[in-house]
Amino acid sequence: MENVFQGLEPARVWHYFAEICTIPHPSKKEEKMVKYLIEFGQKHNLETISDEVGNVVIRKSATAGFENKPWVALQSHIDMVCEKTADSNHNFDTDPIRPRIEGEWVKATNTTLGADDGIGVATQLALLEASDIAHGPIECLFTVDEETGLTGAFALKPDMLKSRILINLDSEDEGEIFIGCAGGRDTTGTRKFSFEPAPTGTKALEIKVSGLKGGHSGDDIQKGLGNANKILGRALWTISNETTLKLSKIDGGNLRNAIARDAVATIIIPAEKEADIISYIEKYNNTVALELKVTDAGVKVEVKQVAVPTQVIDSKTTTDLLNLIYAMPHGVIAWSQDIEGFVETSTNLASVKMSNDTITVATSQRSSVESAKENINNMAASVFRLAGFEYTQGDGYPGWTPNPKSAILDITVHQFEKQFGTKPVVRAIHAGLECGLFSEKIPGMDMVSFGPTLRGVHSPDEKLLIPTVGRFYQLVINVLQNV
């Protein structure tokens, strides 16, 4: 595959990012990346260890004159969110990511790019390989399955790291240094259903929601983006109040940590109501477009005639499901009372899926306040209960409490000011970071998180701003040299 990064600096960072793009590494399927990292460590004669879940640590000794500096860990996750456009046939298990350059941005062709957090991994590898950069002893921690369960961070044994200083390379805004994050927990509802014969004298329509930006269910939740599940559910609920609606199939969203971009349903309605419903959807499309004209202007709600199926979901389940989707909260629930403009609590209606005789609805909740996280978890659970769904709640993960007096924060801020000639923004992030688990497992671990500029992560619109990569790499070096 052509290396589109030829000529970009820092050359070794882009070299390794190009290699990472060729290695399939979906969440929970990172075996090829783990093998690649272990072989990298062995090739460069670096101490390399891995654990039973696939986390890898590669250590590099201090350069001359820096032997007395403390150990510092650099950390990234090696899995990527696998989202693609509706018309893409990309297979994330086997196919390489195909990056391309558009102006100052790197994007992928019809898929997520994987710069979250592939660019962090590439930075670590470049530093481990370098023979011309002075630094104290460093160890690079590569964790698995950050995106779907924080599996690597949960399983990490504290004695796997020598460091008590950690720089997380999983942030997405140049000029911002992160010192805290929200905790999160999933709430998932399921319900068995039965099929009924489709009634006679009916017509079938497919209603489809598309064209939305999608995005990260934590970092983008405050942007007012459309949620395809909510938009589709609203239409179906309204139609069901006007006529007899039978539901044949429904599919919306994919990942628990992504805002749903697409959703589709096939409904069966009385033949004489077909024209009215088509007219309603055409008007509803204009309504939604007007509501999202600033935040998600590409939204489309479309309807088309399809063949009448032989069977439909039982009426009770259909009614309860439509009530559930409409009632399930989505978006910002509360803003922080301590940090202006910071989301405290949110929830995401992530996906609605059918499989055999079961409907599964996935939601995820986040909060930087533990009691508020429990409250919004229970709010989601109560909607499932009211709709007759069974529900389960994941173990969740803790937040990372900000420490404004952190020593590594002081060093990072000072080096940023020297390099950029301006002050960085120091803040917490509503998305989850593995730092929350590290702080729980290794009390006293001093941490910051920063990175280059990424946009549209967790969607096929993901892009990486090229000029920020070199500046990010240099900031990492400057911090390491001044610990």
Protein Blocks (a to p, Z undefined) as FASTA:
>chain_A
ZZfkgoiacfklmmmmmmmmmpccbehilmlmmmmmmmmmmmnopacdddfkopacdddd
ddehilmpccddddddfbdcddddfkbcbdfklpccddddehjaccdehiaehlacmlmm
mmmmmmmmpmkbccddddddddehklnnommmmmpcfklpmbfcdcdfkbfbehiacfbd
cdddddddddddddddddehiacdddddehiabiafklmmmnopacfklmmmmmmmmmmm
mmccddfbdcedjbfkbccfbdcddddddfklmmmmmmmmmmmmmmmmmmmmmmmmmbcc
ddddddddfbdcdfklmmmmmmmmmmpggdjfbdcfkbghiafbdcddfbccdehjaccd
ddddddfbfklmmmmmmmmmmmmmmnopacdddebjadddddfkbfklmmmmmmmmmmno
pacdddddfbdcfklmmmmmmghiacdddddddehihiakbccdfklmmmmmmmmmmmmm
mZZ
